[in-house]
Amino acid sequence: MKYFPIFWAMGGRTVLVSGGGSMAVAKLRLLMKTEASVIVFATRAGKDIQVWADEGRLRLIARTLRASDLKEAALIYAANDAAEDNERAAALAQAEGTPVNIVDNLEASDFITPAIVDRAPVTIAIGTEGAAPVLARAIKADIEERLPTNLGLLARAGKVFRPLAKRLISGRKHREFWAEYYSETGPRTVETEGVEALPVALDALLTRHVNAEAAPGRVDLVGAGPGDPDLLTLKARKALDKADVVIHDQLVAPEILELARREATIIEAGKQGYGASISQEKINALMIAHARSGAHIVRLKSGDPAVFGRLDEEIEALAAAGIDWQIIPGITAASAAIAQIGQSFTRRGRNASIRFITGHDMKGFAEHDWRTLSRTGEVAAIYMGKRGARFLQGRLLMNNASPDTPITIVENASRPQARIRVTTLRGLPGSVADLTGPAIILLGISSRHAALAPRHEVQMDRAL
Ligand code: SAH
């Protein structure tokens, strides 16, 4: 983040604008919405500015800016049509240490003005660090459409009511009260009875929430999917939106954690693969303790929680403690991997079943039905298979698998840094040796690499 968005108090402050042309007009339209006093310096000012000056909405001084003008200024906009005038104004501001924005000159500016969605006191600022103004405008249009026009009004009424809402003691009750006000009670009241009815409606809503019994804590065991936030289910998103506590595995992508409610406590538990860096008992104890305090917990696991996720142990602990739980499934890494290479797990005439197997378990390399896996046409997705690649190869060859059995490895499936390696059973150990990210080994399947090559890094094993 090259620019940090903040909201700067404008009451009682002065903002200077150097320039009287169209550039200045565009900034003035925004500045006049604030509580700041606005002074425009321009030897020639456009008609709009003249009118605003006559209406007393700004002061117009018909000369260029001088150093002595800057004494009381909080901010200055260099918004002249000519670049040399902006340079002069900016030099004065910089000499005085006043933050300056030079219109159309991002590099030399101290601050930039975002695109703004105005539902004051709700204000949304959209910035792209100058990279994509068109995108900023498109996002603005999208948000404008989505937010009710009377949102500002609801927020102002809500603000007045805030001290009274302190009667709700727990953070959770607070949230539930305000969520119901903004999503239902508020809009409905304004629509049917008008703004004047809001205080009474808020009062009734508060009484109902104060008297409501606190909901008991509970745990959602949620699949975070393979990494791409778009592959999260809607149900998972909703759970993240409401959670008080998020306990996640290390493999869960940071972009997904970003979707958690901002006030949520985020706890990282466990490292890649099977061995947990904080013990399973500790994770269970953590969930139970938070749930007993009435929290809504999201236990976030990569992929699908029911695939190599030690789900049963957690469920059994929760059930024994009498805590409510539910499973929210996710897209497992194997599904993301097979999609990444444009293939299907099953195919008529080739295989009528698939296996999800693990390369190793807590005891070491995992044993499987190698005889079946070694047959031509068998398909398996191997999780946590990197370390055991040589063992896997040995077991399969021992059971008469062909060394030419196709193998595709997908590292970081669904993530921007995804890599695909196409090899055979012969080349398997060599192909995984340098991989550092999570990887799925697909046995018996080759990539439709030719079609995918332009989009993904596909590496063919030279031994092929
Ligand atoms: N519950 C998870 C699996 C957890 S075990 C799921 O359903 O996907 C961890 C293993 O999953 C990793 O060692 C790796 O083999 C695999 N994995 C997880 N995310 C992956 C990804 N984005 N790309 C490839 N493999 C992944």
Boltz pocket constraint, residues with backbone or C-beta under 6 A from the ligand:
constraints:
  - pocket:
      binder: B
      contacts: [[A, 225], [A, 226], [A, 227], [A, 251], [A, 272], [A, 273], [A, 301], [A, 302], [A, 303], [A, 304], [A, 305], [A, 306], [A, 307], [A, 308], [A, 309], [A, 331], [A, 332], [A, 333], [A, 334], [A, 336], [A, 337], [A, 382], [A, 383], [A, 384], [A, 385], [A, 410], [A, 411], [A, 412], [A, 413], [A, 414], [A, 415], [A, 438], [A, 439], [A, 440]]
      max_distance: 6.0
